[in-house]
Amino acid sequence: MHSKRKWRPAIVRSSLTVIAGLVTGVMAVAGWGAWHALDRHATVPPPGPVQWQDAHHARAVLAQYRANL
């Protein structure tokens, strides 16, 4: 019994495989670049004195937000 799929020469099949591999590689690099650009890792705080009033304000805003939930 023959396959229903159309027969293609080896050069066409190999070039399609190469193209699929290249597309996969480009997508992987693009995904890594996007992940790296949106890096959410912890960062070092800027040098200088700590702005305590900003911290207290942030805590108050967070408490207000939680109260409104």
PQR file of N, CA, C, O and H, with PARSE charges and radii, in Angstrom:
ATOM      1  N   MET A   1       0.840  -1.178   0.000 -0.4000 1.5000
ATOM      2  CA  MET A   1       0.000   0.000   0.000 -0.0000 2.0000
ATOM      3  C   MET A   1       0.885   1.241   0.000  0.5500 1.7000
ATOM      4  O   MET A   1       1.844   1.332   0.766 -0.5500 1.4000
ATOM      5  N   HIS A   2       0.561   2.168  -0.844 -0.4000 1.5000
ATOM      6  CA  HIS A   2       1.363   3.376  -0.964 -0.0000 2.0000
ATOM      7  C   HIS A   2       0.877   4.451  -0.002  0.5500 1.7000
ATOM      8  O   HIS A   2      -0.290   4.500   0.385 -0.5500 1.4000
ATOM      9  H   HIS A   2      -0.218   2.094  -1.466  0.4000 1.0000
ATOM     10  N   SER A   3       1.827   5.315   0.367 -0.4000 1.5000
ATOM     11  CA  SER A   3       1.476   6.438   1.235 -0.0000 2.0000
ATOM     12  C   SER A   3       0.672   7.464   0.445  0.5500 1.7000
ATOM     13  O   SER A   3       0.883   7.647  -0.754 -0.5500 1.4000
ATOM     14  H   SER A   3       2.776   5.276   0.053  0.4000 1.0000
ATOM     15  N   LYS A   4      -0.244   8.122   1.127 -0.4000 1.5000
ATOM     16  CA  LYS A   4      -1.052   9.150   0.467 -0.0000 2.0000
ATOM     17  C   LYS A   4      -0.295  10.476   0.358  0.5500 1.7000
ATOM     18  O   LYS A   4      -0.690  11.373  -0.387 -0.5500 1.4000
ATOM     19  H   LYS A   4      -0.415   7.973   2.101  0.4000 1.0000
ATOM     20  N   ARG A   5       0.801  10.580   1.115 -0.4000 1.5000
ATOM     21  CA  ARG A   5       1.570  11.807   1.071 -0.0000 2.0000
ATOM     22  C   ARG A   5       2.337  11.911  -0.243  0.5500 1.7000
ATOM     23  O   ARG A   5       2.828  10.911  -0.766 -0.5500 1.4000
ATOM     24  H   ARG A   5       1.121   9.851   1.720  0.4000 1.0000
ATOM     25  N   LYS A   6       2.434  13.129  -0.770 -0.4000 1.5000
ATOM     26  CA  LYS A   6       3.126  13.333  -2.041 -0.0000 2.0000
ATOM     27  C   LYS A   6       4.630  13.125  -1.843  0.5500 1.7000
ATOM     28  O   LYS A   6       5.210  13.569  -0.852 -0.5500 1.4000
ATOM     29  H   LYS A   6       2.035  13.941  -0.345  0.4000 1.0000
ATOM     30  N   TRP A   7       5.232  12.451  -2.794 -0.4000 1.5000
ATOM     31  CA  TRP A   7       6.667  12.202  -2.715 -0.0000 2.0000
ATOM     32  C   TRP A   7       7.427  13.463  -3.082  0.5500 1.7000
ATOM     33  O   TRP A   7       7.085  14.144  -4.049 -0.5500 1.4000
ATOM     34  H   TRP A   7       4.760  12.090  -3.599  0.4000 1.0000
ATOM     35  N   ARG A   8       8.461  13.773  -2.307 -0.4000 1.5000
ATOM     36  CA  ARG A   8       9.307  14.930  -2.609 -0.0000 2.0000
ATOM     37  C   ARG A   8      10.746  14.452  -2.729  0.5500 1.7000
ATOM     38  O   ARG A   8      11.149  13.512  -2.043 -0.5500 1.4000
ATOM     39  H   ARG A   8       8.739  13.220  -1.522  0.4000 1.0000
ATOM     40  N   PRO A   9      11.518  15.089  -3.590 -0.5600 1.5000
ATOM     41  CA  PRO A   9      12.936  14.717  -3.695  0.2800 2.0000
ATOM     42  C   PRO A   9      13.673  14.968  -2.379  0.5500 1.7000
ATOM     43  O   PRO A   9      13.236  15.772  -1.555 -0.5500 1.4000
ATOM     44  N   ALA A  10      14.781  14.281  -2.196 -0.4000 1.5000
ATOM     45  CA  ALA A  10      15.544  14.384  -0.956 -0.0000 2.0000
ATOM     46  C   ALA A  10      16.030  15.808  -0.716  0.5500 1.7000
ATOM     47  O   ALA A  10      16.065  16.255   0.431 -0.5500 1.4000
ATOM     48  H   ALA A  10      15.136  13.628  -2.865  0.4000 1.0000
ATOM     49  N   ILE A  11      16.406  16.531  -1.769 -0.4000 1.5000
ATOM     50  CA  ILE A  11      16.917  17.891  -1.585 -0.0000 2.0000
ATOM     51  C   ILE A  11      15.833  18.811  -1.034  0.5500 1.7000
ATOM     52  O   ILE A  11      16.121  19.701  -0.234 -0.5500 1.4000
ATOM     53  H   ILE A  11      16.377  16.169  -2.700  0.4000 1.0000
ATOM     54  N   VAL A  12      14.595  18.601  -1.454 -0.4000 1.5000
ATOM     55  CA  VAL A  12      13.488  19.422  -0.948 -0.0000 2.0000
ATOM     56  C   VAL A  12      13.221  19.086   0.511  0.5500 1.7000
ATOM     57  O   VAL A  12      13.013  19.980   1.331 -0.5500 1.4000
ATOM     58  H   VAL A  12      14.361  17.878  -2.103  0.4000 1.0000
ATOM     59  N   ARG A  13      13.227  17.787   0.836 -0.4000 1.5000
ATOM     60  CA  ARG A  13      12.982  17.385   2.220 -0.0000 2.0000
ATOM     61  C   ARG A  13      14.078  17.903   3.144  0.5500 1.7000
ATOM     62  O   ARG A  13      13.790  18.374   4.244 -0.5500 1.4000
ATOM     63  H   ARG A  13      13.396  17.060   0.170  0.4000 1.0000
ATOM     64  N   SER A  14      15.328  17.819   2.708 -0.4000 1.5000
ATOM     65  CA  SER A  14      16.427  18.272   3.559 -0.0000 2.0000
ATOM     66  C   SER A  14      16.409  19.787   3.719  0.5500 1.7000
ATOM     67  O   SER A  14      16.708  20.295   4.800 -0.5500 1.4000
ATOM     68  H   SER A  14      15.562  17.437   1.815  0.4000 1.0000
ATOM     69  N   SER A  15      16.062  20.519   2.654 -0.4000 1.5000
ATOM     70  CA  SER A  15      16.028  21.975   2.779 -0.0000 2.0000
ATOM     71  C   SER A  15      14.877  22.408   3.680  0.5500 1.7000
ATOM     72  O   SER A  15      15.001  23.382   4.423 -0.5500 1.4000
ATOM     73  H   SER A  15      15.819  20.106   1.776  0.4000 1.0000
ATOM     74  N   LEU A  16      13.748  21.684   3.618 -0.4000 1.5000
ATOM     75  CA  LEU A  16      12.647  22.008   4.526 -0.0000 2.0000
ATOM     76  C   LEU A  16      13.045  21.750   5.976  0.5500 1.7000
ATOM     77  O   LEU A  16      12.658  22.497   6.874 -0.5500 1.4000
ATOM     78  H   LEU A  16      13.646  20.893   3.014  0.4000 1.0000
ATOM     79  N   THR A  17      13.812  20.697   6.197 -0.4000 1.5000
ATOM     80  CA  THR A  17      14.291  20.398   7.545 -0.0000 2.0000
ATOM     81  C   THR A  17      15.236  21.488   8.035  0.5500 1.7000
ATOM     82  O   THR A  17      15.163  21.903   9.192 -0.5500 1.4000
ATOM     83  H   THR A  17      14.125  20.090   5.467  0.4000 1.0000
ATOM     84  N   VAL A  18      16.119  21.947   7.164 -0.4000 1.5000
ATOM     85  CA  VAL A  18      17.054  23.015   7.533 -0.0000 2.0000
ATOM     86  C   VAL A  18      16.290  24.297   7.838  0.5500 1.7000
ATOM     87  O   VAL A  18      16.590  24.977   8.819 -0.5500 1.4000
ATOM     88  H   VAL A  18      16.179  21.609   6.224  0.4000 1.0000
ATOM     89  N   ILE A  19      15.309  24.633   7.012 -0.4000 1.5000
ATOM     90  CA  ILE A  19      14.517  25.847   7.239 -0.0000 2.0000
ATOM     91  C   ILE A  19      13.765  25.745   8.567  0.5500 1.7000
ATOM     92  O   ILE A  19      13.719  26.710   9.330 -0.5500 1.4000
ATOM     93  H   ILE A  19      15.065  24.081   6.215  0.4000 1.0000
ATOM     94  N   ALA A  20      13.179  24.585   8.845 -0.4000 1.5000
ATOM     95  CA  ALA A  20      12.467  24.397  10.113 -0.0000 2.0000
ATOM     96  C   ALA A  20      13.420  24.544  11.297  0.5500 1.7000
ATOM     97  O   ALA A  20      13.060  25.133  12.317 -0.5500 1.4000
ATOM     98  H   ALA A  20      13.216  23.801   8.225  0.4000 1.0000
ATOM     99  N   GLY A  21      14.628  24.012  11.164 -0.4000 1.5000
ATOM    100  CA  GLY A  21      15.623  24.156  12.226 -0.0000 2.0000
ATOM    101  C   GLY A  21      16.034  25.596  12.438  0.5500 1.7000
ATOM    102  O   GLY A  21      16.180  26.046  13.575 -0.5500 1.4000
ATOM    103  H   GLY A  21      14.921  23.533  10.336  0.4000 1.0000
ATOM    104  N   LEU A  22      16.223  26.326  11.341 -0.4000 1.5000
ATOM    105  CA  LEU A  22      16.595  27.738  11.460 -0.0000 2.0000
ATOM    106  C   LEU A  22      15.479  28.553  12.103  0.5500 1.7000
ATOM    107  O   LEU A  22      15.735  29.401  12.958 -0.5500 1.4000
ATOM    108  H   LEU A  22      16.105  25.961  10.418  0.4000 1.0000
ATOM    109  N   VAL A  23      14.247  28.296  11.691 -0.4000 1.5000
ATOM    110  CA  VAL A  23      13.112  29.022  12.281 -0.0000 2.0000
ATOM    111  C   VAL A  23      13.016  28.720  13.773  0.5500 1.7000
ATOM    112  O   VAL A  23      12.779  29.622  14.576 -0.5500 1.4000
ATOM    113  H   VAL A  23      14.039  27.607  10.996  0.4000 1.0000
ATOM    114  N   THR A  24      13.198  27.463  14.144 -0.4000 1.5000
ATOM    115  CA  THR A  24      13.157  27.094  15.559 -0.0000 2.0000
ATOM    116  C   THR A  24      14.269  27.795  16.330  0.5500 1.7000
ATOM    117  O   THR A  24      14.039  28.290  17.433 -0.5500 1.4000
ATOM    118  H   THR A  24      13.390  26.730  13.492  0.4000 1.0000
ATOM    119  N   GLY A  25      15.460  27.840  15.768 -0.4000 1.5000
ATOM    120  CA  GLY A  25      16.571  28.520  16.424 -0.0000 2.0000
ATOM    121  C   GLY A  25      16.328  30.005  16.588  0.5500 1.7000
ATOM    122  O   GLY A  25      16.601  30.572  17.647 -0.5500 1.4000
ATOM    123  H   GLY A  25      15.647  27.438  14.871  0.4000 1.0000
ATOM    124  N   VAL A  26      15.816  30.639  15.545 -0.4000 1.5000
ATOM    125  CA  VAL A  26      15.533  32.078  15.621 -0.0000 2.0000
ATOM    126  C   VAL A  26      14.460  32.347  16.671  0.5500 1.7000
ATOM    127  O   VAL A  26      14.562  33.309  17.432 -0.5500 1.4000
ATOM    128  H   VAL A  26      15.594  30.179  14.685  0.4000 1.0000
ATOM    129  N   MET A  27      13.436  31.503  16.716 -0.4000 1.5000
ATOM    130  CA  MET A  27      12.376  31.687  17.712 -0.0000 2.0000
ATOM    131  C   MET A  27      12.925  31.509  19.132  0.5500 1.7000
ATOM    132  O   MET A  27      12.529  32.230  20.047 -0.5500 1.4000
ATOM    133  H   MET A  27      13.353  30.721  16.098  0.4000 1.0000
ATOM    134  N   ALA A  28      13.829  30.556  19.310 -0.4000 1.5000
ATOM    135  CA  ALA A  28      14.415  30.340  20.631 -0.0000 2.0000
ATOM    136  C   ALA A  28      15.243  31.542  21.055  0.5500 1.7000
ATOM    137  O   ALA A  28      15.156  31.981  22.201 -0.5500 1.4000
ATOM    138  H   ALA A  28      14.151  29.970  18.567  0.4000 1.0000
ATOM    139  N   VAL A  29      16.040  32.076  20.146 -0.4000 1.5000
ATOM    140  CA  VAL A  29      16.863  33.247  20.466 -0.0000 2.0000
ATOM    141  C   VAL A  29      15.974  34.456  20.744  0.5500 1.7000
ATOM    142  O   VAL A  29      16.246  35.221  21.670 -0.5500 1.4000
ATOM    143  H   VAL A  29      16.110  31.720  19.215  0.4000 1.0000
ATOM    144  N   ALA A  30      14.912  34.639  19.951 -0.4000 1.5000
ATOM    145  CA  ALA A  30      13.996  35.760  20.168 -0.0000 2.0000
ATOM    146  C   ALA A  30      13.283  35.619  21.513  0.5500 1.7000
ATOM    147  O   ALA A  30      13.101  36.609  22.222 -0.5500 1.4000
ATOM    148  H   ALA A  30      14.692  34.017  19.199  0.4000 1.0000
ATOM    149  N   GLY A  31      12.887  34.420  21.861 -0.4000 1.5000
ATOM    150  CA  GLY A  31      12.241  34.199  23.154 -0.0000 2.0000
ATOM    151  C   GLY A  31      13.182  34.471  24.304  0.5500 1.7000
ATOM    152  O   GLY A  31      12.794  35.088  25.297 -0.5500 1.4000
ATOM    153  H   GLY A  31      13.034  33.616  21.285  0.4000 1.0000
ATOM    154  N   TRP A  32      14.431  34.011  24.178 -0.4000 1.5000
ATOM    155  CA  TRP A  32      15.410  34.284  25.227 -0.0000 2.0000
ATOM    156  C   TRP A  32      15.666  35.781  25.333  0.5500 1.7000
ATOM    157  O   TRP A  32      15.783  36.313  26.437 -0.5500 1.4000
ATOM    158  H   TRP A  32      14.746  33.510  23.372  0.4000 1.0000
ATOM    159  N   GLY A  33      15.755  36.469  24.190 -0.4000 1.5000
ATOM    160  CA  GLY A  33      15.975  37.918  24.214 -0.0000 2.0000
ATOM    161  C   GLY A  33      14.827  38.651  24.878  0.5500 1.7000
ATOM    162  O   GLY A  33      15.049  39.590  25.642 -0.5500 1.4000
ATOM    163  H   GLY A  33      15.660  36.037  23.293  0.4000 1.0000
ATOM    164  N   ALA A  34      13.601  38.233  24.594 -0.4000 1.5000
ATOM    165  CA  ALA A  34      12.439  38.871  25.222 -0.0000 2.0000
ATOM    166  C   ALA A  34      12.436  38.604  26.723  0.5500 1.7000
ATOM    167  O   ALA A  34      12.142  39.499  27.515 -0.5500 1.4000
ATOM    168  H   ALA A  34      13.421  37.470  23.974  0.4000 1.0000
ATOM    169  N   TRP A  35      12.763  37.377  27.113 -0.4000 1.5000
ATOM    170  CA  TRP A  35      12.812  37.052  28.536 -0.0000 2.0000
ATOM    171  C   TRP A  35      13.899  37.872  29.223  0.5500 1.7000
ATOM    172  O   TRP A  35      13.705  38.370  30.332 -0.5500 1.4000
ATOM    173  H   TRP A  35      13.001  36.649  26.469  0.4000 1.0000
ATOM    174  N   HIS A  36      15.027  38.004  28.566 -0.4000 1.5000
ATOM    175  CA  HIS A  36      16.137  38.756  29.141 -0.0000 2.0000
ATOM    176  C   HIS A  36      15.801  40.241  29.233  0.5500 1.7000
ATOM    177  O   HIS A  36      16.188  40.903  30.196 -0.5500 1.4000
ATOM    178  H   HIS A  36      15.185  37.599  27.665  0.4000 1.0000
ATOM    179  N   ALA A  37      15.085  40.770  28.242 -0.4000 1.5000
ATOM    180  CA  ALA A  37      14.715  42.181  28.261 -0.0000 2.0000
ATOM    181  C   ALA A  37      13.709  42.464  29.371  0.5500 1.7000
ATOM    182  O   ALA A  37      13.718  43.548  29.955 -0.5500 1.4000
ATOM    183  H   ALA A  37      14.771  40.232  27.460  0.4000 1.0000
ATOM    184  N   LEU A  38      12.852  41.508  29.662 -0.4000 1.5000
ATOM    185  CA  LEU A  38      11.854  41.676  30.717 -0.0000 2.0000
ATOM    186  C   LEU A  38      12.332  41.025  32.010  0.5500 1.7000
ATOM    187  O   LEU A  38      11.547  40.452  32.766 -0.5500 1.4000
ATOM    188  H   LEU A  38      12.845  40.627  29.187  0.4000 1.0000
ATOM    189  N   ASP A  39      13.622  41.127  32.244 -0.4000 1.5000
ATOM    190  CA  ASP A  39      14.256  40.471  33.386 -0.0000 2.0000
ATOM    191  C   ASP A  39      13.599  40.910  34.688  0.5500 1.7000
ATOM    192  O   ASP A  39      13.533  42.103  34.987 -0.5500 1.4000
ATOM    193  H   ASP A  39      14.260  41.592  31.631  0.4000 1.0000
ATOM    194  N   ARG A  40      13.121  39.956  35.449 -0.4000 1.5000
ATOM    195  CA  ARG A  40      12.438  40.272  36.703 -0.0000 2.0000
ATOM    196  C   ARG A  40      13.262  39.812  37.920  0.5500 1.7000
ATOM    197  O   ARG A  40      12.718  39.624  39.008 -0.5500 1.4000
ATOM    198  H   ARG A  40      13.174  38.987  35.207  0.4000 1.0000
ATOM    199  N   HIS A  41      14.542  39.639  37.728 -0.4000 1.5000
ATOM    200  CA  HIS A  41      15.380  39.215  38.840 -0.0000 2.0000
ATOM    201  C   HIS A  41      15.580  40.370  39.812  0.5500 1.7000
ATOM    202  O   HIS A  41      15.404  41.537  39.462 -0.5500 1.4000
ATOM    203  H   HIS A  41      14.984  39.792  36.844  0.4000 1.0000
ATOM    204  N   ALA A  42      15.950  40.020  41.032 -0.4000 1.5000
ATOM    205  CA  ALA A  42      16.188  41.044  42.044 -0.0000 2.0000
ATOM    206  C   ALA A  42      17.351  41.931  41.616  0.5500 1.7000
ATOM    207  O   ALA A  42      18.362  41.450  41.106 -0.5500 1.4000
ATOM    208  H   ALA A  42      16.094  39.071  41.316  0.4000 1.0000
ATOM    209  N   THR A  43      17.192  43.208  41.829 -0.4000 1.5000
ATOM    210  CA  THR A  43      18.246  44.151  41.466 -0.0000 2.0000
ATOM    211  C   THR A  43      18.826  44.768  42.730  0.5500 1.7000
ATOM    212  O   THR A  43      18.194  44.765  43.786 -0.5500 1.4000
ATOM    213  H   THR A  43      16.370  43.599  42.244  0.4000 1.0000
ATOM    214  N   VAL A  44      20.011  45.284  42.608 -0.4000 1.5000
ATOM    215  CA  VAL A  44      20.674  45.928  43.734 -0.0000 2.0000
ATOM    216  C   VAL A  44      20.061  47.311  43.914  0.5500 1.7000
ATOM    217  O   VAL A  44      19.916  48.044  42.936 -0.5500 1.4000
ATOM    218  H   VAL A  44      20.525  45.286  41.750  0.4000 1.0000
ATOM    219  N   PRO A  45      19.698  47.689  45.142 -0.5600 1.5000
ATOM    220  CA  PRO A  45      19.134  49.024  45.334  0.2800 2.0000
ATOM    221  C   PRO A  45      20.169  50.096  45.018  0.5500 1.7000
ATOM    222  O   PRO A  45      21.367  49.855  45.170 -0.5500 1.4000
ATOM    223  N   PRO A  46      19.736  51.264  44.587 -0.5600 1.5000
ATOM    224  CA  PRO A  46      20.691  52.317  44.256  0.2800 2.0000
ATOM    225  C   PRO A  46      21.447  52.773  45.502  0.5500 1.7000
ATOM    226  O   PRO A  46      20.899  52.762  46.604 -0.5500 1.4000
ATOM    227  N   PRO A  47      22.695  53.170  45.325 -0.5600 1.5000
ATOM    228  CA  PRO A  47      23.463  53.623  46.485  0.2800 2.0000
ATOM    229  C   PRO A  47      22.899  54.936  47.025  0.5500 1.7000
ATOM    230  O   PRO A  47      22.267  55.703  46.298 -0.5500 1.4000
ATOM    231  N   GLY A  48      23.135  55.176  48.292 -0.4000 1.5000
ATOM    232  CA  GLY A  48      22.658  56.414  48.911 -0.0000 2.0000
ATOM    233  C   GLY A  48      21.766  56.094  50.090  0.5500 1.7000
ATOM    234  O   GLY A  48      21.457  54.934  50.362 -0.5500 1.4000
ATOM    235  H   GLY A  48      23.648  54.554  48.883  0.4000 1.0000
ATOM    236  N   PRO A  49      21.363  57.129  50.778 -0.5600 1.5000
ATOM    237  CA  PRO A  49      20.524  56.912  51.962  0.2800 2.0000
ATOM    238  C   PRO A  49      19.157  56.347  51.577  0.5500 1.7000
ATOM    239  O   PRO A  49      18.612  56.644  50.513 -0.5500 1.4000
ATOM    240  N   VAL A  50      18.633  55.536  52.463 -0.4000 1.5000
ATOM    241  CA  VAL A  50      17.315  54.950  52.230 -0.0000 2.0000
ATOM    242  C   VAL A  50      16.259  56.022  52.464  0.5500 1.7000
ATOM    243  O   VAL A  50      16.294  56.741  53.462 -0.5500 1.4000
ATOM    244  H   VAL A  50      19.075  55.295  53.327  0.4000 1.0000
ATOM    245  N   GLN A  51      15.333  56.116  51.540 -0.4000 1.5000
ATOM    246  CA  GLN A  51      14.260  57.094  51.677 -0.0000 2.0000
ATOM    247  C   GLN A  51      13.122  56.445  52.471  0.5500 1.7000
ATOM    248  O   GLN A  51      12.242  55.806  51.896 -0.5500 1.4000
ATOM    249  H   GLN A  51      15.304  55.532  50.728  0.4000 1.0000
ATOM    250  N   TRP A  52      13.148  56.615  53.796 -0.4000 1.5000
ATOM    251  CA  TRP A  52      12.177  55.932  54.645 -0.0000 2.0000
ATOM    252  C   TRP A  52      10.757  56.420  54.399  0.5500 1.7000
ATOM    253  O   TRP A  52       9.805  55.647  54.504 -0.5500 1.4000
ATOM    254  H   TRP A  52      13.863  57.135  54.264  0.4000 1.0000
ATOM    255  N   GLN A  53      10.610  57.715  54.068 -0.4000 1.5000
ATOM    256  CA  GLN A  53       9.254  58.215  53.841 -0.0000 2.0000
ATOM    257  C   GLN A  53       8.631  57.527  52.630  0.5500 1.7000
ATOM    258  O   GLN A  53       7.423  57.294  52.600 -0.5500 1.4000
ATOM    259  H   GLN A  53      11.384  58.343  53.982  0.4000 1.0000
ATOM    260  N   ASP A  54       9.455  57.199  51.627 -0.4000 1.5000
ATOM    261  CA  ASP A  54       8.935  56.477  50.466 -0.0000 2.0000
ATOM    262  C   ASP A  54       8.486  55.073  50.865  0.5500 1.7000
ATOM    263  O   ASP A  54       7.458  54.586  50.394 -0.5500 1.4000
ATOM    264  H   ASP A  54      10.437  57.388  51.652  0.4000 1.0000
ATOM    265  N   ALA A  55       9.263  54.428  51.735 -0.4000 1.5000
ATOM    266  CA  ALA A  55       8.907  53.086  52.184 -0.0000 2.0000
ATOM    267  C   ALA A  55       7.607  53.113  52.980  0.5500 1.7000
ATOM    268  O   ALA A  55       6.752  52.244  52.804 -0.5500 1.4000
ATOM    269  H   ALA A  55      10.097  54.823  52.118  0.4000 1.0000
ATOM    270  N   HIS A  56       7.453  54.108  53.856 -0.4000 1.5000
ATOM    271  CA  HIS A  56       6.228  54.210  54.645 -0.0000 2.0000
ATOM    272  C   HIS A  56       5.031  54.517  53.750  0.5500 1.7000
ATOM    273  O   HIS A  56       3.937  53.997  53.965 -0.5500 1.4000
ATOM    274  H   HIS A  56       8.147  54.814  53.999  0.4000 1.0000
ATOM    275  N   HIS A  57       5.245  55.362  52.750 -0.4000 1.5000
ATOM    276  CA  HIS A  57       4.163  55.685  51.820 -0.0000 2.0000
ATOM    277  C   HIS A  57       3.746  54.435  51.042  0.5500 1.7000
ATOM    278  O   HIS A  57       2.556  54.176  50.861 -0.5500 1.4000
ATOM    279  H   HIS A  57       6.134  55.785  52.575  0.4000 1.0000
ATOM    280  N   ALA A  58       4.734  53.667  50.587 -0.4000 1.5000
ATOM    281  CA  ALA A  58       4.427  52.442  49.849 -0.0000 2.0000
ATOM    282  C   ALA A  58       3.665  51.464  50.739  0.5500 1.7000
ATOM    283  O   ALA A  58       2.731  50.805  50.282 -0.5500 1.4000
ATOM    284  H   ALA A  58       5.700  53.878  50.734  0.4000 1.0000
ATOM    285  N   ARG A  59       4.061  51.367  52.005 -0.4000 1.5000
ATOM    286  CA  ARG A  59       3.365  50.472  52.927 -0.0000 2.0000
ATOM    287  C   ARG A  59       1.926  50.934  53.146  0.5500 1.7000
ATOM    288  O   ARG A  59       1.013  50.111  53.211 -0.5500 1.4000
ATOM    289  H   ARG A  59       4.820  51.902  52.376  0.4000 1.0000
ATOM    290  N   ALA A  60       1.720  52.254  53.261 -0.4000 1.5000
ATOM    291  CA  ALA A  60       0.368  52.783  53.453 -0.0000 2.0000
ATOM    292  C   ALA A  60      -0.496  52.532  52.218  0.5500 1.7000
ATOM    293  O   ALA A  60      -1.667  52.170  52.339 -0.5500 1.4000
ATOM    294  H   ALA A  60       2.461  52.923  53.208  0.4000 1.0000
ATOM    295  N   VAL A  61       0.079  52.723  51.035 -0.4000 1.5000
ATOM    296  CA  VAL A  61      -0.669  52.476  49.800 -0.0000 2.0000
ATOM    297  C   VAL A  61      -1.034  51.003  49.696  0.5500 1.7000
ATOM    298  O   VAL A  61      -2.151  50.668  49.301 -0.5500 1.4000
ATOM    299  H   VAL A  61       1.030  53.017  50.937  0.4000 1.0000
ATOM    300  N   LEU A  62      -0.106  50.120  50.044 -0.4000 1.5000
ATOM    301  CA  LEU A  62      -0.376  48.685  50.001 -0.0000 2.0000
ATOM    302  C   LEU A  62      -1.474  48.306  50.992  0.5500 1.7000
ATOM    303  O   LEU A  62      -2.351  47.504  50.673 -0.5500 1.4000
ATOM    304  H   LEU A  62       0.802  50.392  50.365  0.4000 1.0000
ATOM    305  N   ALA A  63      -1.427  48.881  52.195 -0.4000 1.5000
ATOM    306  CA  ALA A  63      -2.463  48.590  53.187 -0.0000 2.0000
ATOM    307  C   ALA A  63      -3.829  49.066  52.696  0.5500 1.7000
ATOM    308  O   ALA A  63      -4.833  48.381  52.888 -0.5500 1.4000
ATOM    309  H   ALA A  63      -0.715  49.533  52.455  0.4000 1.0000
ATOM    310  N   GLN A  64      -3.864  50.233  52.065 -0.4000 1.5000
ATOM    311  CA  GLN A  64      -5.126  50.752  51.537 -0.0000 2.0000
ATOM    312  C   GLN A  64      -5.640  49.854  50.410  0.5500 1.7000
ATOM    313  O   GLN A  64      -6.840  49.597  50.313 -0.5500 1.4000
ATOM    314  H   GLN A  64      -3.048  50.789  51.909  0.4000 1.0000
ATOM    315  N   TYR A  65      -4.738  49.387  49.573 -0.4000 1.5000
ATOM    316  CA  TYR A  65      -5.127  48.501  48.476 -0.0000 2.0000
ATOM    317  C   TYR A  65      -5.712  47.202  49.020  0.5500 1.7000
ATOM    318  O   TYR A  65      -6.737  46.721  48.538 -0.5500 1.4000
ATOM    319  H   TYR A  65      -3.764  49.597  49.652  0.4000 1.0000
ATOM    320  N   ARG A  66      -5.049  46.640  50.031 -0.4000 1.5000
ATOM    321  CA  ARG A  66      -5.541  45.392  50.620 -0.0000 2.0000
ATOM    322  C   ARG A  66      -6.895  45.599  51.292  0.5500 1.7000
ATOM    323  O   ARG A  66      -7.744  44.708  51.264 -0.5500 1.4000
ATOM    324  H   ARG A  66      -4.216  47.030  50.423  0.4000 1.0000
ATOM    325  N   ALA A  67      -7.103  46.771  51.898 -0.4000 1.5000
ATOM    326  CA  ALA A  67      -8.379  47.050  52.554 -0.0000 2.0000
ATOM    327  C   ALA A  67      -9.504  47.157  51.534  0.5500 1.7000
ATOM    328  O   ALA A  67     -10.652  46.841  51.844 -0.5500 1.4000
ATOM    329  H   ALA A  67      -6.414  47.495  51.921  0.4000 1.0000
ATOM    330  N   ASN A  68      -9.189  47.596  50.327 -0.4000 1.5000
ATOM    331  CA  ASN A  68     -10.210  47.766  49.292 -0.0000 2.0000
ATOM    332  C   ASN A  68     -10.537  46.463  48.571  0.5500 1.7000
ATOM    333  O   ASN A  68     -11.503  46.404  47.811 -0.5500 1.4000
ATOM    334  H   ASN A  68      -8.256  47.852  50.074  0.4000 1.0000
ATOM    335  N   LEU A  69      -9.743  45.420  48.800 -0.4000 1.5000
ATOM    336  CA  LEU A  69     -10.037  44.137  48.150 -0.0000 2.0000
ATOM    337  C   LEU A  69     -11.216  43.549  48.807  0.5500 1.7000
ATOM    338  O   LEU A  69     -11.655  42.462  48.430 -0.5500 1.4000
ATOM    339  H   LEU A  69      -8.958  45.468  49.417  0.4000 1.0000
TER
END
